[in-house]
Amino acid sequence: MADEFDYIIIGAGSAGSILANRLSAGDATVCLLEAGPPDRNPWIHIPAGFTRTLANPKVNWLFESEPSEGTAGRPVYVPRGKTLGGSSSINGHIYNRGQRMDYDSWAQEGNRGWGYADILPYFKRGERRIGGPEQTGDEDFHGRDGELPVTDIDGPEPICDAFIDGAVGIGIPRNDDYNGATQAGVGYFQRVIENGRRVSAARAFLHPVKHRPNLDIRTNAHTQRILFDGARAVGVLYKKGDQTIELRARQEIILSSGSVGSPQLLQISGVGPAALLKDLGVEVVHDLLRRESLAIYLDRGFGRNHDAVAGNILDRRANGGFGAVVSGGVEIINAEVDGFSNNLGGVFHGFPRPHAQSAVAATSQTGDADAQTGFA
Ligand SMILES: Cc1cc2nc3c(=O)[nH]c(=O)nc-3n(C[C@H](O)[C@H](O)[C@H](O)COP(=O)(O)OP(=O)(O)OC[C@H]3O[C@@H](n4cnc5c(N)ncnc54)[C@H](O)[C@@H]3O)c2cc1C
């Protein structure tokens, strides 16, 4: 007989780790399935180590986009974490909640509970802000008692200070807390690094509770399909080695397999645009998700394909609804800034020294930041 749990969570990334923590805090039984291995690779935990995990298929799915017109016919590398902590185990460890406007527009589209005011208490509850600007209003946006440590860089860097001064000089407002009242402006990044180590979602939320008897964490467990009883999701099939194992959920199945993995798993389980599924020979359970929309982190830089990235962003922007964080060199930014003209948004990102990053998120015509540029 299949094992049964109250909740099954598919994917132990940023979302899955925190959900496993919160849902197993009471009596409910929770099974967390992760396709990747445990997060034992030492490069995960060293902040500069992401340069090693970015090309390691053991902890990274190493996806590529389909070639498109916007990328001059080339595929774009799409890294995604494949281990406990998911992408938070391989990412740039910058603490960035994203735009108020994005959450509010999701709520306006009918997604109740997703407005910025709705989710702010959850951000605060999970956060342990260390330091931070001593300014009125800090406590309106930041938590001090959560599991996720949020720190500032170790000290100002002259080159970053010069960059910030330069941005201010061309009219971009100084913003010492882009996770505060507004994201637009220029300032230093906040990081999820404590005592010289990355704090992934798994480190913050999963490892401290992994011995709870009602929490079952299964790694190298690749979910193949969600099982339905009519329109209700009731179980999953996952693969471990050459074994296929079935689990059943008494209450809910939570899909937190990331921006690529979640829609893919839904579609192969029969939930998606009916025409596409029929074309692929998948039996349709729900004709859903007709809207195609993906906001994704594009990372091309350090001298590779700058034009393609800039082109892609401009293309998406022209089609509306694309928010991007761009990594790379100055060339990208020039191309991007030219293209955005008045609608400017951009960031520089570089990591010659991982603790020395500064951020600028420039203001668009709506007054919100469109994109983000990191610089080092
Ligand atoms: C290289 C890189 C740099 C980034 N830098 C930053 C940054 O500096 N700051 C920032 O705020 N954000 C950054 N991001 C983005 C951020 O890390 C992600 O937005 C966030 O981690 C996504 O969380 P998630 O829970 O949706 O997905 P993920 O954290 O990706 O988790 C999904 C998990 O599901 C698992 N999974 C997928 N399919 C299956 C399946 N079929 N069965 C079982 N498990 C499955 C995956 O292996 C993975 O562990 C970066 C991302 C990348 C890739």
Ligand as a Chemical Component Dictionary entry (heavy atoms), coordinates in Angstrom:
data_LIG
# 
_chem_comp.id                   LIG 
_chem_comp.type                 NON-POLYMER 
_chem_comp.pdbx_formal_charge   0 
_chem_comp.three_letter_code    LIG 
# 
loop_
_chem_comp_atom.comp_id 
_chem_comp_atom.atom_id 
_chem_comp_atom.alt_atom_id 
_chem_comp_atom.type_symbol 
_chem_comp_atom.charge 
_chem_comp_atom.model_Cartn_x 
_chem_comp_atom.model_Cartn_y 
_chem_comp_atom.model_Cartn_z 
_chem_comp_atom.pdbx_ordinal 
LIG C1  C1  C 0 22.039 31.286 -10.740 1  
LIG C2  C2  C 0 20.915 31.973 -10.007 2  
LIG C3  C3  C 0 21.180 33.144 -9.312  3  
LIG C4  C4  C 0 20.141 33.766 -8.611  4  
LIG N1  N1  N 0 20.431 34.852 -7.817  5  
LIG C5  C5  C 0 19.472 35.359 -7.014  6  
LIG C6  C6  C 0 19.784 36.346 -6.041  7  
LIG O1  O1  O 0 20.935 36.747 -5.885  8  
LIG N2  N2  N 0 18.766 36.841 -5.274  9  
LIG C7  C7  C 0 17.484 36.393 -5.426  10 
LIG O2  O2  O 0 16.599 36.889 -4.706  11 
LIG N3  N3  N 0 17.163 35.431 -6.303  12 
LIG C8  C8  C 0 18.133 34.898 -7.071  13 
LIG N4  N4  N 0 17.827 33.877 -7.926  14 
LIG C9  C9  C 0 16.440 33.431 -7.993  15 
LIG C10 C10 C 0 16.020 32.595 -6.771  16 
LIG O3  O3  O 0 17.060 31.732 -6.338  17 
LIG C11 C11 C 0 14.783 31.789 -7.168  18 
LIG O4  O4  O 0 13.778 32.708 -7.590  19 
LIG C12 C12 C 0 14.204 30.965 -6.045  20 
LIG O5  O5  O 0 15.187 30.171 -5.414  21 
LIG C13 C13 C 0 13.090 30.081 -6.631  22 
LIG O6  O6  O 0 12.511 29.333 -5.600  23 
LIG P1  P1  P 0 11.509 28.147 -5.925  24 
LIG O7  O7  O 0 11.180 27.516 -4.638  25 
LIG O8  O8  O 0 10.411 28.679 -6.773  26 
LIG O9  O9  O 0 12.335 27.158 -6.864  27 
LIG P2  P2  P 0 13.715 26.441 -6.608  28 
LIG O10 O10 O 0 14.444 27.043 -5.438  29 
LIG O11 O11 O 0 14.434 26.382 -7.907  30 
LIG O12 O12 O 0 13.290 24.991 -6.125  31 
LIG C14 C14 C 0 12.674 24.033 -6.949  32 
LIG C15 C15 C 0 13.107 22.677 -6.438  33 
LIG O13 O13 O 0 12.256 21.692 -6.990  34 
LIG C16 C16 C 0 13.050 20.579 -7.379  35 
LIG N5  N5  N 0 12.325 19.877 -8.439  36 
LIG C17 C17 C 0 12.077 20.286 -9.701  37 
LIG N6  N6  N 0 11.368 19.374 -10.359 38 
LIG C18 C18 C 0 11.164 18.345 -9.500  39 
LIG C19 C19 C 0 10.495 17.096 -9.596  40 
LIG N7  N7  N 0 9.867  16.718 -10.722 41 
LIG N8  N8  N 0 10.477 16.280 -8.506  42 
LIG C20 C20 C 0 11.089 16.664 -7.347  43 
LIG N9  N9  N 0 11.735 17.828 -7.207  44 
LIG C21 C21 C 0 11.760 18.668 -8.262  45 
LIG C22 C22 C 0 14.347 21.221 -7.854  46 
LIG O14 O14 O 0 15.405 20.276 -7.891  47 
LIG C23 C23 C 0 14.536 22.309 -6.822  48 
LIG O15 O15 O 0 15.252 21.879 -5.700  49 
LIG C24 C24 C 0 18.829 33.234 -8.649  50 
LIG C25 C25 C 0 18.561 32.050 -9.348  51 
LIG C26 C26 C 0 19.605 31.415 -10.017 52 
LIG C27 C27 C 0 19.314 30.114 -10.713 53 
# 
loop_
_chem_comp_bond.comp_id 
_chem_comp_bond.atom_id_1 
_chem_comp_bond.atom_id_2 
_chem_comp_bond.value_order 
_chem_comp_bond.pdbx_ordinal 
LIG C1  C2  SING 1  
LIG C2  C3  SING 2  
LIG C2  C26 DOUB 3  
LIG C3  C4  DOUB 4  
LIG C4  N1  SING 5  
LIG C4  C24 SING 6  
LIG N1  C5  DOUB 7  
LIG C5  C6  SING 8  
LIG C5  C8  SING 9  
LIG C6  O1  DOUB 10 
LIG C6  N2  SING 11 
LIG N2  C7  SING 12 
LIG C7  O2  DOUB 13 
LIG C7  N3  SING 14 
LIG N3  C8  DOUB 15 
LIG C8  N4  SING 16 
LIG N4  C9  SING 17 
LIG N4  C24 SING 18 
LIG C9  C10 SING 19 
LIG C10 O3  SING 20 
LIG C10 C11 SING 21 
LIG C11 O4  SING 22 
LIG C11 C12 SING 23 
LIG C12 O5  SING 24 
LIG C12 C13 SING 25 
LIG C13 O6  SING 26 
LIG O6  P1  SING 27 
LIG P1  O7  DOUB 28 
LIG P1  O8  SING 29 
LIG P1  O9  SING 30 
LIG O9  P2  SING 31 
LIG P2  O10 DOUB 32 
LIG P2  O11 SING 33 
LIG P2  O12 SING 34 
LIG O12 C14 SING 35 
LIG C14 C15 SING 36 
LIG C15 O13 SING 37 
LIG C15 C23 SING 38 
LIG O13 C16 SING 39 
LIG C16 N5  SING 40 
LIG C16 C22 SING 41 
LIG N5  C17 SING 42 
LIG N5  C21 SING 43 
LIG C17 N6  DOUB 44 
LIG N6  C18 SING 45 
LIG C18 C19 SING 46 
LIG C18 C21 DOUB 47 
LIG C19 N7  SING 48 
LIG C19 N8  DOUB 49 
LIG N8  C20 SING 50 
LIG C20 N9  DOUB 51 
LIG N9  C21 SING 52 
LIG C22 O14 SING 53 
LIG C22 C23 SING 54 
LIG C23 O15 SING 55 
LIG C24 C25 DOUB 56 
LIG C25 C26 SING 57 
LIG C26 C27 SING 58 
# 
